[in-house]
Every structure is written in structure tokens, then in C-alpha cells.
Amino acid sequence: MSFKTLSRGAVIGLCALFACTFTALTSEVAPVGILIEMARDFHIPEGQAGLSVSAFAMMVMMGAIPLTIMTAHIDRKRLVLLSLLGYVISNLAVTVAPTFLVLCAGRLIGGLAHALLMSIAAAYAARLVPQDMTGRAISFVYGGTSLGMILGVPGAAAIGHLAGWRMAMGVMTVLAVILTVCIAFFLPPVTSSVQVREGLPTIGGRRAMRIFLVVVLVDAVFFFAHHLLYTYITPLLLAHGLSVGMLSIALLLTGGFSILGLWGAGQVVDSKPAAGLLGSGLAMLVGMGLMYGHVLSGWMAVAAVGLWCIGYAAIVPFVMSGAIRARATRPDVAGAAINAACNAGILAGSAAGGQVLSHGGFAILVPLSCGMVLLGIVLAFFNPAAFPRALTPADREG
């Protein structure tokens, strides 16, 4: 079955969710593209400025599962709109923040919105399509995150370079307002037959829970490895000889490469998740490894980051569909757990990366990141129940 067989409402819904994940990703990682400008404006080290990413991730990590459970009885579309309103408030607060502390407070609000939106997006997508298309639907919806990497982060970097980082965040605020209005009109609500009742989610058997926890752990490790280094991608590329004026173009290109990873994941996520995840991890490992020392410089270094981003972009569909397929709990709670694990990795990675960068530099940070990617590959490879070599029709109908 292909997307051509879906109803018009389902296609519109998937496209609307795609736009939501674009806004979510752009809001979350925009400081990566304007990190240098923010640090200079507040007269703080770049490593400390990275805490703007950590603050956001901390709220997602802490709030994803509790918020998803507590709001289980509320209409899903209403929750999406509430989340988008949270992004509007967060981005506006960051735009006008007089101090770095106030900026981080605004980021905390965004983290709560992110905790809710990204936890229900995958389950929402799954409810719009037949069960055997769940993985592909999730891949499509999370394509918005790749578009965020393509347009959002480098776009923020370009605007920040030309007109200041506050103007960049102001533009994002306006875009979030426009999207909120569009979602109110175009996102179809899920049918009442798939609404969940209020209360604690049921828990599957011991084997299902073990598989689920392995998927969550693999997810956290890969996200930790990525953000350990990627949070500081702008100073990393500068260290490899790229000029400041070319940073936004470089981020645009690497974000464009990430679309290839998401497309590739969509081809195998519902058939060969083990091979797909292994390939994704190896792409990350090779791309990161090439950034060690001065093996590459200039645009060759950008190409290496592009390879790394191809692998990273492909991770989410595999772990999200794997968590839902484990049948350890409700799909929305499974999505919340993956969301929390992602942001635990982002929080720990961005915070630890700042400390390592401040005290040991990239000579230590790059090998450490590669080591964590290798750990994620090993964990996934030796747990075939979590990431099967091949999926049967029964597996897809989980």
C-alpha cells in the first residue's frame, strides 16, 4: 500500500503534522545556528551559551511522559494547538530576553510545548494510516525535522549574521503564529474510536518491556552522541577553515543531506530495521570520525558533516516505530518515552559537550562522540528482538 491510496483527509493530516515537526525542530535547535552571536551579546563563553539548548531539552526529558499521560483524555488536535501556542510564547520570550537567564526561562516554556507535541505526533500519524504503513507515515511526518535542519537552523544563522540573532528568533515567532492558525483549520481530528481514556497506561509483558527499554536506550545513546558534538558545529566548522560568512550555507547543505537519510529510512523501516539502523550508525561514525584533527578542511569538512547528518536523520523512524512495535504500552506513551530519551540525550550531550569543549577542545570531543555512536551501534546490533533483521506482517501490525 502507498500514500496514493490514502484518503484526502489523511494526506492533509500528515502534511500538517510535517509542518508541526518542522516548527518544533527549528525552535529547539535554532540556538545552534546563532550560538556565537548569542554568546557575544550576553558576554558569555560559547559552551555556556549551549545551555540554551540544554534548558529546552531538560523540560522535554522531564515532561514528555507525565504530560502525555495526564492529557490522554484531551482531544489530540487541541493538544497540538496548545503546543504550538507554547512555541509562540517561548520564541517571543527569547526574542526580547534582556538577560541570558530570562532567555533560558523562555526556552523552558518551549521545552514543555515540545514535550507534548513531539510525544503525540508519531501516534497521531499512526492513527491516520493503516497499520502496515505506520513506519512510513512516521518517516514522512518527521521529515519536518529534516526540513528544519535544512531551512530553520541555517536560516536562523543567516538572519542572525545579517540582522542579529533577535531578529532571527522574531521571524520564528511569526512563523509559529502562522502555523498555529493553519493547523486550526487544516489538521483533521482523530476519530473518536481511537481516543484513549483517562488513566495510567497499561503495561505489556516482561519481554515486551525489555524490548521497549532497549529501543529507548539506543535512542538516547545516539542522540547523546550527536548533540555532544553537533551543538558546537559552528565553532567546529570554523576550526576546520570555513569562513563565518559561509556558515549558513554550510548548515543549509548539511541539512539538505539529512533528507537523504530520512528518505532511506522510509524505504526499509517497515521491512529491514536492523540493516537500516546499522547503516545509519555507520554513516554517523564515519562522518564524525572525519572531523577529527585536520584530516579535512573547508568544504570537505562540510561534506563529512553531511554524511554524519544523513545517518542521524534516519535514526528517529527506526526507534519510534520500534518503540510502538514493541507493544509495551500505548503508542502515544511509547512516543513520549522516545521523545524523553531523545531529549535526555540532547540535554546530556549539549551540557557535557560544552564542558569537554571548554576544558579539552575538539581533540577530545570528537573521539568521545565517535565512541558513543559505536556504543549505540553495538547495542542495536546485539538486540535483534528490538531491531529485527526482517519484519513479518504480524510485526507490522503491532
C-alpha positions, 0 to 999 in steps of 0.5 A, spaced: 500 500 500 502 507 498 500 514 500 496 514 493 491 510 496 490 514 502 484 518 503 484 526 502 483 527 509 489 523 511 494 526 506 492 533 509 493 530 516 500 528 515 502 534 511 500 538 517 503 534 522 510 535 517 509 542 518 508 541 526 515 537 526 518 542 522 516 548 527 518 544 533 525 542 530 527 549 528 525 552 535 529 547 539 535 547 535 535 554 532 540 556 538 545 552 534 545 556 528 546 563 532 550 560 538 556 565 537 552 571 536 548 569 542 554 568 546 557 575 544 551 579 546 550 576 553 558 576 554 558 569 555 563 563 553 560 559 547 559 552 551 555 556 556 551 559 551 549 551 549 545 551 555 540 554 551 539 548 548 540 544 554 534 548 558 529 546 552 531 539 552 531 538 560 523 540 560 522 535 554 526 529 558 522 531 564 515 532 561 514 528 555 511 522 559 507 525 565 504 530 560 502 525 555 499 521 560 495 526 564 492 529 557 490 522 554 483 524 555 484 531 551 482 531 544 489 530 540 488 536 535 487 541 541 493 538 544 497 540 538 494 547 538 496 548 545 503 546 543 504 550 538 501 556 542 507 554 547 512 555 541 509 562 540 510 564 547 517 561 548 520 564 541 517 571 543 520 570 550 527 569 547 526 574 542 526 580 547 530 576 553 534 582 556 538 577 560 541 570 558 537 567 564 530 570 562 532 567 555 533 560 558 526 561 562 523 562 555 526 556 552 523 552 558 516 554 556 518 551 549 521 545 552 514 543 555 510 545 548 515 540 545 514 535 550 507 534 548 507 535 541 513 531 539 510 525 544 503 525 540 505 526 533 508 519 531 501 516 534 497 521 531 500 519 524 499 512 526 492 513 527 491 516 520 494 510 516 493 503 516 497 499 520 502 496 515 504 503 513 505 506 520 513 506 519 512 510 513 507 515 515 512 516 521 518 517 516 514 522 512 511 526 518 518 527 521 521 529 515 519 536 518 525 535 522 529 534 516 526 540 513 528 544 519 535 542 519 535 544 512 531 551 512 530 553 520 537 552 523 541 555 517 536 560 516 536 562 523 544 563 522 543 567 516 538 572 519 542 572 525 549 574 521 545 579 517 540 582 522 542 579 529 540 573 532 533 577 535 531 578 529 532 571 527 528 568 533 522 574 531 521 571 524 520 564 528 515 567 532 511 569 526 512 563 523 509 559 529 503 564 529 502 562 522 502 555 523 498 555 529 492 558 525 493 553 519 493 547 523 486 550 526 483 549 520 487 544 516 489 538 521 483 533 521 481 530 528 482 523 530 476 519 530 473 518 536 474 510 536 481 511 537 481 516 543 484 513 549 481 514 556 483 517 562 488 513 566 495 510 567 497 506 561 497 499 561 503 495 561 505 489 556 509 483 558 516 482 561 519 481 554 515 486 551 518 491 556 525 489 555 524 490 548 521 497 549 527 499 554 532 497 549 529 501 543 529 507 548 536 506 550 539 506 543 535 512 542 538 516 547 545 513 546 545 516 539 542 522 540 547 523 546 552 522 541 550 527 536 548 533 540 555 532 544 558 534 538 553 537 533 551 543 538 558 546 537 558 545 529 559 552 528 565 553 532 567 546 529 566 548 522 570 554 523 576 550 526 576 546 520 577 553 515 570 555 513 569 562 513 563 565 518 560 568 512 559 561 509 556 558 515 549 558 513 550 555 507 554 550 510 548 548 515 543 549 509 547 543 505 548 539 511 541 539 512 539 538 505 543 531 506 539 529 512 533 528 507 537 523 504 537 519 510 530 520 512 528 518 505 532 511 506 529 510 512 522 510 509 524 505 504 526 499 509 523 501 516 517 497 515 521 491 512 529 491 514 530 495 521 536 492 523 540 493 516 537 500 516 539 502 523 546 499 522 547 503 516 545 509 519 550 508 525 555 507 520 554 513 516 554 517 523 561 514 525 564 515 519 562 522 518 564 524 525 570 520 525 572 525 519 572 531 523 577 529 527 584 533 527 585 536 520 584 530 516 579 535 512 578 542 511 573 547 508 568 544 504 570 537 505 569 538 512 562 540 510 561 534 506 563 529 512 558 533 516 553 531 511 554 524 511 554 524 519 547 528 518 544 523 513 545 517 518 542 521 524 536 523 520 534 516 519 535 514 526 528 517 529 523 512 524 527 506 526 526 507 534 519 510 534 516 505 530 520 500 534 518 503 540 510 502 538 512 495 535 514 493 541 507 493 544 509 495 551 504 500 552 500 505 548 503 508 542 502 515 544 506 513 551 511 509 547 512 516 543 513 520 549 518 515 552 522 516 545 521 523 545 524 523 553 530 519 551 531 523 545 531 529 549 535 526 555 540 525 550 540 532 547 540 535 554 546 530 556 550 531 550 549 539 549 551 540 557 557 535 557 559 537 550 560 544 552 564 542 558 569 537 554 569 543 549 571 548 554 576 544 558 579 539 552 577 542 545 575 538 539 581 533 540 577 530 545 570 531 543 570 528 537 573 521 539 568 521 545 562 522 540 565 517 535 565 512 541 558 513 543 555 512 536 559 505 536 556 504 543 549 505 540 551 501 534 553 495 538 547 495 542 542 495 536 546 490 533 546 485 539 538 486 540 535 483 534 528 482 538 528 490 538 531 491 531 529 485 527 533 483 521 526 482 517 519 484 519 513 479 518 506 482 517 504 480 524 510 485 526 507 490 522 501 490 525 503 491 532 
